[in-house]
Amino acid sequence: MTNSRKSSALHENEGVSEPETTNQRAIEAIKNKRQTQPSAADLVKGILAKNLTALSRAITLVESTNPLHLKKANAIIQECLAYANNSVRIGITGVPGVGKSTFIETFGTFLTSQGKKVAVLAVDPSSTLSHGSILGDKTRMEDLVKDDNAFIRPSPSGTSLGGVARKSRETIILCEAAGFDTILIETVGVGQSETAVHSMVDFFLLLKLSGAGDELQGIKRGIMEMADAIVINKADGDNLKHAKTAKVEFNRALHLYPPKESGWQPKVLLASALKNEGIPDVWELIQAYLELSKESHFFNHNRNEQNKFWLLQTIEDRLKSDFYNNPTIKAELQIQLQHIENGTTSPFAAAEVLLGLK
């Protein structure tokens, strides 16, 4: 039996072990590398040097829900503010299936071909049950992601209004500081309020489809009023005739809305992102809007109003975060939830108890 074991092909001879000091050094090096995090100053320096790794790490900090990261993230944003506000911010929305990812990739590629540096903040829907998100925009925009003048950052929408990532506003500042002069923000477009994205962009673009039933049926008045332009996508082949009909109907509808504060009359365009048709017209329209809004000083006025809005929004978010992270509130919240489940109190009475705690 012993001889058969020795002659077996599966028999393993004893090897020569590495010195303990070598193994220990390697382990320590890996451990130190994992624990070492760049300082806020290092990340800012990297962002200003257009280092995409530094930009990505800074955005991760900004998006973090860990209270320990808040101070560092705020320090980075504060340092980058002086280098921000030098881009065109474009919001793009539309229902799922309208071709947002394809449109953004085609549009983004066109812009980089014009010498622009494009940052795409693509928001993926988060599950309301697991809170997970696929974050597949880099897969869907496989050509744009390879473009040296483009940066794609997919972020989970979380529970934020309109499907916009909770920290998109701060991310815009970081991208501008990194030298990106055109920021495209994609929203989930699942019928929620789009107020959040409208309050952080200069131009709001609504993508629509034709041939999907009554063109105006079910369109939320609020979204139509916010739109600075409507682009009917997939206007090609057999669908071109339907798209032209839809264009006439949308133009009629837009003239029924009150005039915009900017003095701009929203337009309707046809495009086919898949066939790369109509894309230059969209950019030409955006430039015409920017020229008009800057001449009338609405551009700066609008950004100032947006900053005021985000001041109030940030205060609300901070108060909410501090409230739920308070240990006393956490403990009492579980008690009140149990009371509600037992039917011994109402949600309103429970809220009064929680809000009354110091």
N, C-alpha and C positions, 0 to 999 in steps of 0.2 A: 504494500500500500504506500509505503514511504517512497519507494523508487518510482512508482507511477506518478506521484505528486511532483517529484523533481523533474521528470521528463515531460510533464504536461506543458502545452503551449500557453496555458493560462497562468503558469507559475510566475510570480513577480519577485525579482531579486531586489534586495535592499538597495536603495539609491544613496547618494551622498547628499546629506542635508546641507542647506546653506547656513553660513554662520549666523548666529542669533542677532548679532549687531546689524547685519545687512538687512535682515527681515524687519527688525525693529525700526530702522531708519526709514525704510520704504513705507511702513505703516504710519509712522509719524508724519512723513511728508504728505501722504494722502489726507490724513486727518487735518493737518494744518491748512492744506489747500481748501478743504471743504469748509473749514471754520472761518477762513479769511474772507471778509467781505470788503469791497472797496468803500471808501469813505464817500460822503456826499460831495466833497470837493473833487475827488478823483472822478466820480461819475459826471459831474458838471464839466470838468475838463475834457473828458471823453466825448460828451455830447457836443460841445463846441468844436471839437476836432472832427465831428461828423463820424464818430465811431458808432456803428449800429449795435454792437454788443453792449456798449455803455448805455445807449438809448433804450434798448430792450430791458436791461436790468433796472433802469430807473423807472420805466413804465410799470414793471412788475412790482416795484416798491410802492408806487402811487396807487396801484390797483389793490394792494394788499389790505385785508380787513384786520390785520394784526395791529393793535394800538401802538406797539413798540416801533412800528415802521413809520408811523405818522410824522414824527418830528423830523426824521431824515428825509422823508418825501417832501415835506413842506420846505425844508432848507434847499433842496434841489430846485423846486419850482421857483422859489424866491430868487435864486441866482440866475435862473434862465429867463426870467421875466424881461430883463433888459434886452434880450435877443429875440423876443417873440413879437407877435402882432405884425409880421411882415409877410403873411401868406394870404392866399385866397381860400376861404373855407366854404366847401360845397357839401350840402347835405343831399343824400340820394335815398329815396324811399319808394316803396311799391310793394304790392302783395307778393307772397311767395309764388314763384313760377313766372314772374314777369321778366326775369332775366337780369336781375341786379348784378350778380357776380360777373356774368359775361359782359354786360354793359360797362361795368367799372374797369374790367381788364382791358377792353378795347379802348375805352376813353382814356384810361391811365397810360396805355402804350402810346396813344396819339400824343398825349401831353409830353411824355418824355422825349418823343421824337421832335418836339418843338423846343427842346432844351429845358423843360421844366423838371423839377425834382418833386416827385409825387409821394405822399404818404397816404396810405389807405387804412382807415380805422374801421375794420369790418366787424360788425357785432353779430355773434351767433346766438340764436335763441337758447335759453337755459330751461331745463326741465323744472317745472314747478314742484315735482315730486322729489327727484334725486338732486336737483340743482346742478346737474351735470350739463356739459356743453361739448359739442363735437369739435368746434374750432377748425373747420375744414376749409376755410377760405384760401389758405395757401395751396391747397390741393386743387381747388376749383380755378384759381388764377395761376395756373402753372407757368404761363409765359411771363406774366408781369412780375412774378416773384423772382425770376432770374435777371430782371432788369436792374442794372447797377444804379439807376437813378430813381428807383422805386423802393418803398418800404411798406410791407403789409403787416399789420398787427391785428390778428383776430382776438377778440375779447368776448367773454361771456356776458350776455345782457343782464343776468341776475334778475332782480325784481324791480329794476329801475324803470321809470316812466318812459313809455314809448319804445322800450327795447334798447335804449341807448346804454352803453356801459356806464357804470356808476362814475367812473373817473375820466370819461372821454374829454371833458373840458380841460383838465390838467394835462392829459396826454397831448392835446393839440399844442400846448405851450412848449412841451419838450420837443415835439417834432419840428416846430418852427425854429427853436434854438439850434436844432441839428442841421438847419439849412434847407428844410423842405418848404418850397414856396407855394405848393398847392396841396391842400388837405381834403381828401374825400372821405366823408363819413357815411357809412351805410347803416341804415336802421333795419330792424327786423321786419317791419311792415306787416304786422299781423292784426291790424285793426285797432291797436291801442293809440292813445294820444301821441301825436308826433311833436308836441310842444317842446319837449326837451331838446331835440335835435335842431329845431327851428331857432331856439334861443342860443345856439352856439355857432351858427354858420352865417355867411354873408349871402349865400344864394341857396334856395331850396328847390330841388328838382324832384318832380313826381313822375315815376315811370308807370305807364299804363299799357294794357293790352287791348286789342280790338277783337271783335268776333267772339266775345265771351258773354253774350247776352246784351241787354240794354246797357249802353256805354255809360250812362249817367246814373243808372240805378244802383243804389247802395254806396255811392261815393259820399264820404263824410264831408259835410260843408266846411268844417274846420280845416281839413287837409287841403281842400281846393282853395280856400282863402289864403292859406299859408304859401302855396306853391308860387314860385316866381316863373316857372315854366313847366309844361307837361310834355313829356316825350313819349310818344306811342312807339314802343319797341316791337321788334319782330315784324316790322312793316316790309315784308318781302314776299315774293311768290304769290300764291293764291290769296294770301292775307292782305296784300297791298290795297286792294279795292276797299276792304272793310276798314283798313287803317285810315284811308282818305275820308271815308264817311265819318269815322269817329273824330277825326281832326275838326271837321266842320261843327259837329255837335259840341265838342269841348270848347271851341272858340265862342260859340253862342253862350254857353253856360258861364264862361269866364267874364263876359261882358255884363252879366247880371249882378256880379259882386261889387261891393263898394270899392272906390279907388284906393290903391295902396298909399301908405304914408310916403313911400319913396318916390311916388309919381310914376312908377313903372307899370305898364300894362302887360300882364303875363301873356306869354305866347305858347303856341302848341306846335311841336315839330314831329316829324316822322324819322325813325331811325331803325336800322337793323344792325345790332351789335355783332351778330354772328357773321354777317357779310361785310361788316365794316363800312356801312353806308349811313350818311347823315351825321356822323360824329363831329366833323369839323364845324358843321352848322351849329351844333350845341355849344361848342366852345366860343364861336363867334357871338352867339346870343348872350352868353355869360359875360363876355368882355364888354358888350354894349350896355348891359345892366350895370357893370362896375363903373364904367365911364359916367353914366348918368347919375348913379348914387354918390359918386365922389364929387361931381360938379355941384350937386345940390347939398353936399355936406351930410347927406343921410348916412353914408357909409360909417363915418366916425361916430355919429349920433347913435346909430344902431349898436355899434360895439360897446359904447359907454352904457347903454341901457342893458345890454346883455351882461356886462360886468356887475351891474347893480343886482340883476336877477340872480346871478350866481353867488353873490355875497349872501343874499337871503337864503338861497338854497343850501349853501354850505353850512350856515348857522343851523338850519333845520336838521340837516344830516348829522351834524356834530351833537346837537341836543338829543336826537333820537339814539345815536350810538352810545353817548354817555349814560343815558337813561337805562338802556337795556343791559349795559355792562356793569351797572352798579350792583354790588353783591347783595345789598339789602333788597333791591328791586327784584333781582333774580329769585331770591328765596320766597318773597311774598307773592311773586307772579305764579309760582307753582301752587301755592296755597289757594290763591284766588281761582286759578284754573280748575282746581279740584272742587271748590265750592260751586262753580258754574256747572261742572259735570254732575254734581249731586243735586243741583237745582235749589241750592240754599241762598244763592245770590244772583243778581242779574249782571250782564256784561258791563252795564253803565255804572252800577254801584261798585263793581270790582275795579273799574278804571279810576273812580274817585278815590278809592283806598290807595291805589298804587301812586296816583299823582299827588296824593297828600303826604307821601313819605319824603323825608329829607334825605 
